[in-house]
Amino acid sequence: MVSVRRCAAWATVLGLALMARSASAEQIDNPRYQVWSSFKVGSNSTMTGSMDMGQFKMQLERKQTLTEVADDHVTIEIQTTTNMMGQARPGKPRKETITAKVEKSDVKDLGEETVEAMGKSFKCKVLEFTTEQPAGPGGQMVKADTKVYVTKDVPGGQVKMMSDVINPQNQQHILMTYLLKSFESK
């Protein structure tokens, strides 16, 4: 059985991975920086979602709060809670620094789509990409094919995310979905 910590780590890694790593040295404006830097400290967004690994299912909630804005970076605090078998298990809050520039990567722009969340309609840009990043302390590589629906109207930009994660231990597919639950702009 897969541990709750490992699943939560995968969820956190993938929930934050808006850009794939690239061998290119070309620097571009970081879309993640752009969707946070237009807001003031204290702005936040909360997404709820699920992780489905066949017979193993859990509910997730991830709150991201802007804690610092600078010309070359922003800092956010991420709090992920895993709900499994009727018990909420909050993870340890962690900080992430998002730089204003990143290496260019392979992200497909799939156009625009309207997404329903929070009883509202959000006009979103749809981005698709593949990430491969270490998950957990062992540094085991996790590959994910992800679609993210983003808007400049929400702190952090994310309104919806769907990801197909491949478990490196057994090649099982882990399906993750997130939808915007709430946000506060300051």
Secondary structure, DSSP 8 states (H G I E B T S, - for coil): ---HHHHHHHHHHHHH--S---S---EEE-HHHHHHHTS-TT-EEEEEEEEEETTEEEEEEEEEEEEEE-SSEEEEEEEEEEEETTEEEE---EEEEEESEEE----EEEEEEEEEETTEEEEEEEEEEEEEEEETTTTEEEEEEEEEEE-TTSTTSEEEEEEEEE-TTT--EEEEEEEEEEEE--
